[in-house]
């Protein structure tokens, strides 16, 4: 298995991690500016980022990044097994991200979109879902999954 693909995988997941945590930081700044408190989840002017999919996507990006770094540093005997586990995590992350994006698209296409706590920030409802962090996060998850699948196919072809 080429180290180049493993490094590309780490780079894509590093990009996703930085993007998701910057988005989460921005969401928290908006939340605090709106008068929210760290663990307040109800009666807020804006949804606490802890209860949005952005938070869980950011956690999964971070976990996948560290997992990919561990795969990169693994001995060849265990690398393929660890890569398969990472692939399953990326499948789950991709399904979660695209499912959330589909929900955002559905809400956007409603005559009067309702505000949901389990969605991207309320400000994101004012723009088309293709312009929200949810879409870009889903694209990064998909890119990481494609790289992971190429790594697995390359390993299977060599075995």
Long-range contacts (C-beta under 8 A, 24 or more apart in sequence): 1-76, 1-79, 1-80, 1-83, 1-151, 1-154, 1-155, 1-158, 2-154, 3-72, 5-147, 5-150, 5-151, 5-154, 6-68, 6-71, 6-72, 6-151, 7-72, 8-147, 9-68, 9-71, 9-72, 9-144, 9-147, 9-148, 9-151, 10-65, 10-68, 10-69, 10-72, 12-140, 12-143, 12-144, 12-147, 13-61, 13-64, 13-65, 13-68, 13-144, 14-65, 15-140, 16-61, 16-64, 16-65, 16-137, 16-140, 16-141, 16-144, 17-58, 17-61, 17-62, 17-64, 17-65, 19-61, 19-133, 19-136, 19-137, 19-140, 20-54, 20-57, 20-58, 20-61, 20-62, 20-133, 20-137, 21-58, 21-61, 21-62, 23-54, 23-58, 23-133, 23-137, 24-49, 24-54, 24-55, 24-58, 27-52, 27-54, 27-121, 30-121, 30-123, 41-117, 46-121, 46-122, 47-117, 47-118, 47-119, 47-121, 47-122, 51-117, 51-118, 52-117, 52-118, 52-119, 52-120, 52-121, 53-96, 53-97, 53-100, 53-118, 53-119, 53-120, 53-134, 54-120, 54-121, 54-133, 54-134, 54-137, 56-96, 57-93, 57-96, 57-97, 57-100, 57-137, 57-141, 60-89, 60-92, 60-93, 60-96, 61-93, 61-137, 61-140, 61-141, 63-89, 64-89, 64-90, 64-93, 64-144, 79-155, 80-152, 80-155, 80-159, 83-148, 83-151, 83-152, 83-155, 84-152, 86-148, 87-145, 87-148, 87-149, 87-152, 90-141, 90-144, 90-145, 90-148, 91-145, 93-141, 93-144, 93-145, 94-138, 94-141, 94-142, 94-144, 94-145, 97-134, 97-137, 97-138, 97-141, 97-142, 98-138, 98-141, 98-142, 100-134, 100-138, 101-129, 101-134, 101-135, 101-138, 104-129, 104-132, 104-134, 104-135, 105-129
